[in-house]
Amino acid sequence: MALQNSWFFSQTSFNDAKFKSVTNNQFRLVSQHPYASKKNPQDIGVALTLQVVKDTADYGVDKKTGMKRDNNVLNTFDVTILNGVQRLDAQKGDVIRLGDMIVEKTFIIGFNLILRYKDVQVIKRDK
């Protein structure tokens, strides 16, 4: 008989190094808003919506359609920066580089990514 509840022993992880490599760790800031955890009041920071501007990964071919899978360019995703600051000195369109991931506070639930980072670097866009 196979193991039951094997999910209890399984782990799904996000390959942060690979993600940063294929995207050149440069994302366009779409929006930001303050973040405070309800479960852990000490977790304070800023939630960011970022847009992918570069993606060099080859995602292969869809088995059903035979067509090449699209990349993530122009797609958006959310991250939370837990650095105690609830607003970045950044505007829409500025480039964001992600710092160190907080692995113990990053989760994947189904296809939903809950990404937490210690800090970011803001690269101001030319005006």
C-alpha positions as a LaTeX table, in Angstrom:
\begin{tabular}{lrrr}
\hline
Residue & $x$ (\AA) & $y$ (\AA) & $z$ (\AA) \\
\hline
Met1 & 0.00 & 0.00 & 0.00 \\
Ala2 & 1.29 & 3.48 & $-0.89$ \\
Leu3 & 1.87 & 6.15 & 1.74 \\
Gln4 & $-1.19$ & 8.14 & 2.65 \\
Asn5 & $-1.05$ & 11.88 & 3.27 \\
Ser6 & 2.33 & 12.07 & 1.56 \\
Trp7 & 1.70 & 15.81 & 1.08 \\
Phe8 & 2.59 & 16.16 & 4.76 \\
Phe9 & 6.19 & 15.21 & 3.95 \\
Ser10 & 6.39 & 16.98 & 0.59 \\
Gln11 & 7.66 & 20.44 & $-0.09$ \\
Thr12 & 7.27 & 22.76 & $-3.03$ \\
Ser13 & 9.86 & 25.49 & $-3.34$ \\
Phe14 & 10.41 & 28.54 & $-5.52$ \\
Asn15 & 13.76 & 28.66 & $-7.32$ \\
Asp16 & 14.58 & 32.30 & $-6.64$ \\
Ala17 & 18.08 & 32.18 & $-8.17$ \\
Lys18 & 16.77 & 30.75 & $-11.45$ \\
Phe19 & 13.90 & 33.27 & $-11.54$ \\
Lys20 & 16.28 & 36.19 & $-11.03$ \\
Ser21 & 18.65 & 34.79 & $-13.64$ \\
Val22 & 16.13 & 34.43 & $-16.49$ \\
Thr23 & 14.52 & 37.82 & $-15.72$ \\
Asn24 & 17.82 & 39.64 & $-15.13$ \\
Asn25 & 16.27 & 40.52 & $-11.72$ \\
Gln26 & 14.71 & 43.66 & $-13.17$ \\
Phe27 & 10.99 & 44.35 & $-12.89$ \\
Arg28 & 8.80 & 47.39 & $-13.52$ \\
Leu29 & 6.90 & 48.73 & $-10.49$ \\
Val30 & 3.14 & 48.72 & $-11.15$ \\
Ser31 & 1.84 & 49.53 & $-7.66$ \\
Gln32 & 2.63 & 49.44 & $-3.96$ \\
His33 & 0.68 & 49.49 & $-0.72$ \\
Pro34 & 1.47 & 49.05 & 2.99 \\
Tyr35 & 1.57 & 45.51 & 4.38 \\
Ala36 & 1.12 & 44.30 & 7.96 \\
Ser37 & 0.71 & 40.61 & 8.79 \\
Lys38 & $-2.34$ & 39.67 & 10.84 \\
Lys39 & $-0.65$ & 36.53 & 12.20 \\
Asn40 & 2.75 & 38.09 & 12.95 \\
Pro41 & 2.43 & 41.81 & 13.84 \\
Gln42 & 6.21 & 42.22 & 13.62 \\
Asp43 & 6.04 & 41.46 & 9.87 \\
Ile44 & 5.62 & 44.95 & 8.45 \\
Gly45 & 6.56 & 46.11 & 4.99 \\
Val46 & 5.23 & 46.92 & 1.57 \\
Ala47 & 3.36 & 44.79 & $-0.97$ \\
Leu48 & 4.44 & 45.37 & $-4.57$ \\
Thr49 & 2.92 & 44.45 & $-7.90$ \\
Leu50 & 5.73 & 44.04 & $-10.42$ \\
Gln51 & 5.78 & 43.53 & $-14.18$ \\
Val52 & 8.25 & 41.19 & $-15.87$ \\
Val53 & 10.26 & 43.07 & $-18.53$ \\
Lys54 & 12.65 & 40.31 & $-19.61$ \\
Asp55 & 12.39 & 36.52 & $-19.63$ \\
Thr56 & 15.01 & 34.40 & $-21.38$ \\
Ala57 & 13.71 & 31.00 & $-20.22$ \\
Asp58 & 12.68 & 28.36 & $-22.74$ \\
Tyr59 & 9.45 & 26.85 & $-21.41$ \\
Gly60 & 9.29 & 24.20 & $-24.11$ \\
Val61 & 6.32 & 23.11 & $-26.19$ \\
Asp62 & 2.74 & 22.53 & $-25.06$ \\
Lys63 & 2.04 & 18.80 & $-25.48$ \\
Lys64 & $-1.62$ & 19.33 & $-26.38$ \\
Thr65 & $-1.24$ & 22.09 & $-28.96$ \\
Gly66 & 2.32 & 21.55 & $-30.13$ \\
Met67 & 2.88 & 25.30 & $-29.83$ \\
Lys68 & 5.81 & 26.94 & $-28.06$ \\
Arg69 & 4.86 & 28.10 & $-24.55$ \\
Asp70 & 4.79 & 31.86 & $-24.05$ \\
Asn71 & 7.22 & 33.59 & $-21.70$ \\
Asn72 & 6.35 & 35.86 & $-18.76$ \\
Val73 & 7.18 & 39.22 & $-20.37$ \\
Leu74 & 4.48 & 41.81 & $-19.50$ \\
Asn75 & 2.92 & 39.49 & $-16.89$ \\
Thr76 & 2.59 & 40.80 & $-13.34$ \\
Phe77 & 3.16 & 39.19 & $-9.96$ \\
Asp78 & 3.03 & 40.25 & $-6.31$ \\
Val79 & 5.80 & 40.25 & $-3.73$ \\
Thr80 & 5.97 & 41.45 & $-0.14$ \\
Ile81 & 9.04 & 43.23 & 1.20 \\
Leu82 & 9.34 & 42.71 & 4.96 \\
Asn83 & 11.78 & 45.46 & 5.88 \\
Gly84 & 9.71 & 47.49 & 8.36 \\
Val85 & 9.08 & 50.24 & 5.78 \\
Gln86 & 5.54 & 50.57 & 4.44 \\
Arg87 & 6.32 & 52.72 & 1.40 \\
Leu88 & 9.23 & 52.70 & $-1.03$ \\
Asp89 & 10.69 & 55.87 & $-2.47$ \\
Ala90 & 9.60 & 54.69 & $-5.90$ \\
Gln91 & 7.05 & 55.60 & $-8.55$ \\
Lys92 & 5.17 & 53.56 & $-11.13$ \\
Gly93 & 7.55 & 52.60 & $-13.89$ \\
Asp94 & 10.70 & 52.54 & $-11.74$ \\
Val95 & 12.83 & 49.41 & $-12.01$ \\
Ile96 & 12.90 & 47.11 & $-8.99$ \\
Arg97 & 15.60 & 44.55 & $-8.23$ \\
Leu98 & 14.68 & 41.95 & $-5.61$ \\
Gly99 & 16.99 & 41.34 & $-2.66$ \\
Asp100 & 17.28 & 38.21 & $-0.53$ \\
Met101 & 14.25 & 35.94 & $-0.36$ \\
Ile102 & 12.89 & 35.02 & 3.05 \\
Val103 & 12.57 & 31.30 & 2.39 \\
Glu104 & 10.75 & 30.42 & 5.62 \\
Lys105 & 8.01 & 32.97 & 4.82 \\
Thr106 & 7.66 & 32.15 & 1.10 \\
Phe107 & 4.96 & 29.67 & 0.09 \\
Ile108 & 3.45 & 28.04 & $-2.97$ \\
Ile109 & $-0.19$ & 27.06 & $-2.58$ \\
Gly110 & $-1.52$ & 25.41 & $-5.70$ \\
Phe111 & $-0.37$ & 27.77 & $-8.45$ \\
Asn112 & $-0.32$ & 30.82 & $-6.16$ \\
Leu113 & 3.05 & 32.25 & $-5.18$ \\
Ile114 & 3.43 & 34.06 & $-1.87$ \\
Leu115 & 6.87 & 35.61 & $-2.25$ \\
Arg116 & 8.57 & 37.42 & 0.64 \\
Tyr117 & 11.84 & 39.36 & 0.41 \\
Lys118 & 14.07 & 41.21 & 2.87 \\
Asp119 & 14.71 & 44.21 & 0.65 \\
Val120 & 14.72 & 45.66 & $-2.85$ \\
Gln121 & 16.79 & 48.06 & $-4.89$ \\
Val122 & 14.96 & 50.88 & $-6.69$ \\
Ile123 & 16.38 & 52.18 & $-9.97$ \\
Lys124 & 14.68 & 55.48 & $-10.81$ \\
Arg125 & 13.50 & 55.88 & $-14.40$ \\
Asp126 & 14.67 & 58.84 & $-16.44$ \\
Lys127 & 12.22 & 61.71 & $-16.42$ \\
\hline
\end{tabular}
